[in-house]
Amino acid sequence: RLRFSGFRSYGDPVELDFETFALACISGPNGAGKSSLLDAITWSLFGEARGKSSEVINLNADVKAAEVALTFQHESNTYRVQRTLPRNKGTVLEFQVKGEDGWRPLTEKTTRDTQARIEGTLRLDYETFVNASFFLQGKADQFTQQSATKRKEVLSNILGLEAWEEYKTRTAEKRKAIEREVDEIDGRIAEIDAELSEEETRKARLA
């Protein structure tokens, strides 16, 4: 479900229920607001849209803020992201998950941290989104134009391969800890061997 108001060409509140259709074609003349519907999705999730961030606010002087709320399902959970940009003020970002008792907040202390939590939940950032699922107008070949390194990074994000990098890092840290422990044990064994090597000498001294 997508709900927004004061966003680009839409001054009045608009709400779309995506559960009422399986496939949609958005058609209309230039300036009708077709791209704004799609911008509302990327702006709510990632804070990214065409042009500067301040340009998402409707030009009508009576509009005080741009506000977009996107409700979506992901891995058996229902989430809601609401992003609001009051005129001449900073962005307000809220992240929630639906539980048995209603909406439970996932919003962090700062907008940056909340954004990181959203992207961590989706395992997806804006660059990956526009290269894999959401092709910008005139940029359908954006993925193929990327460098080999960038393409690898995008595919890794899509396939969740970054988890293996995390496993690799954790394994390396654990290996180093074990190696330090082995070094300590070897040092202790060397001390014990040195003590044992003096056994006969000490026996003789005691005798």
Phi, psi and omega in degrees: 000134180239125178230131180207161178204150180064021185254116180051241185279359182257103178277318181275157179299140179227142177223132179240131178253105184287349179283352181272356179208158180257331182217137182225144172241121180267119185231142178169168181289167177302136179086002182284341179108018180297308181293333180296328177298319180285323176300325181298325180290310182292326181291321180294318184282318190237354183072021182241135175204173178297138177080189180286156182300320182293342183282356179283344180283131179305142186287346179299126184298336180284344180281122184267340183197156170262131182222130179226133176233125180242124177251129185211160177257140180207119178051053174072004176246154175250124183243159173222128176246127178235122180240130182232134176235097176293150180298130178064025178225177181276166181286141173247123184236129179235141181228129184221156174233144183272127177242189181295331183258017180111201184280132178248129184289139172242006183296134178270182184290329180237160178298320180300315181291323177295318178299318179297323180291322177298311181293327176292323178293316181282340190052046187203133172247179186299316183299318178293320181300313184282350176263344188238320189240337190224099185271121180290153181301127180078005183229035181295336181262018185302321182295315183291339180276352181285160175291163180301320180297316181292320178298319178298318180297316180297313180297322178298319179294318181296317184273357180073025183288343179298338177298325180290328175296322177295317178298319180298316180296314180297319180296318180297319179295319179293321179298317180297320179296318179294320180296321177297319179295319178297318179299319179296318179295317179299320178296319179294320179297319179299320178296317179296317179299321179296320178296316182294327181294342180266008184303308184295319179299317181291322177299317181295318179298319180292321178297000000 
